[in-house]
């Protein structure tokens, strides 16, 4: 009985496979962009996969997560949801972002229906933007 209770209490996350050649990338801004005023439209791209909202289980699809001033989270767990890990679970491919003055890093990480990275994970190169 204890083993059954432990199995229920400990979540296990199925890791969705990503197809060969899958790539996520930041269309805009480009690395090194100076963003006056701190507000901008982040445009996100994806190759060899499709976009589906969170909660929709469909092979070879996912939704965007933007990491701001953060390293990649554990790639076998759901992506955190906080001010450094923005979720776009409605399937958005662009988003209005506002950053405080300073130097910031941005990186995309694709998540499956449950916000867990695929296997292998699909993430972009990290870029740097500056808000004067």
N, C-alpha and C positions, 0 to 999 in steps of 0.2 A: 504494500500500500504506500509506503514512504517513497519508493521509486516512482510510482505513478504520480504522486503529488509533486515530486521534484521535476519530473518531465513537464508537467503543466506549468509550474512556476518559472521554469527556465526557458525563455524564448529561444527558438532556433530560426535562423533567417536563411531561407533558400536564396542562393545566389544565382541570378539569371545570367546565362552566357551572353557574351557580346560577340557579334560576328567579326570575322577577320576584316581588317581594314577600317573598322569603326574609328571615327575621330571626331572630337568636339573641339571647337575653337572659338575665340573671341573675334568677331568681325570688327567691332568698334567698341571702345577706343583701341588704338594701337599702342604697343609698348612705348613708353616715354611721353605719351600725350600729356600736355598741360591742360587741365580742365578748369577754366575760369568759373568761379561761382560755386563749384563743387557739385552741380547737378548735371546729369547727362543721361543719354539713352544708351544702355548697354545692349549690344546686339550680339546674339549667340548663334553659332552655326553648328551643324552636325552632318557628318558624312557617313553613309552606309548603315544608318539606323533611322528609325522614325521617332517622332515625339508622341507621347501619350500622357494624359494626366495621371497624377498619383492615384493609386487604387485601381487603375485599369491594367489588368494582366494581359499582355500581348507580347509575343516573342519579338525580339530585336527592336524594342522600343524603350524609351525612358523619358525622364524630364530633367531639366537643368537645375543645378545648384551652383551658386556663386560663393566662392570662398574669398572673403575680404580680409586681408592682413592675417591669414591663417595658413598653416601647413595642411597637407592632406590628412583627413581623419583616418581612423582605422578602416581599412577597405573591406572588412568582413562584417561590419556593423552598420546600422542605419546612420545616415549622415546627421550630425547635430542640427538643431534648428534654433539659431540664435543670431545676434547681430553680426557675427562673423561668417555665418553659414546660412545664406538666404535660399529659401526653397521656392521654386516656381512650379508648383504642383498642378497648376491648371494647364500646363503645356505651353507657357509663354516662351517666345523666342527673342523677345526684347523686353527690357524693363527700365523704368526710370529709377536711377540710383542717385543718392546724395551722399557725398563724402565730406568730412571735415577738412580744413586746411592741413596739408602735410603730404608725405609720400606714402602711397598705398600700393599693395599688391592685390591683383585680381586673378582668379583661376576658376575654371569651370570643372565640375565633376558631375557626370551623368548618374542619376539614380533610377532604380527600377520602380515598380508600382508601390513598393514598401520603403522607398527612399534609401535603399541599399545599393552600393556600387555594383556594377556588373563584374563578371569574371571572364576575361581580364578587365580591370577597371578602365573606364573611358574618361580621361581627364585631359585638359588643355595644358599648354605651357603657361607658366605664371608670367604675368606682365606687371609692369610698374606704371602708375600714373601719378601725377603731381597736381595738387590743388594749392595754388598760391595763397 
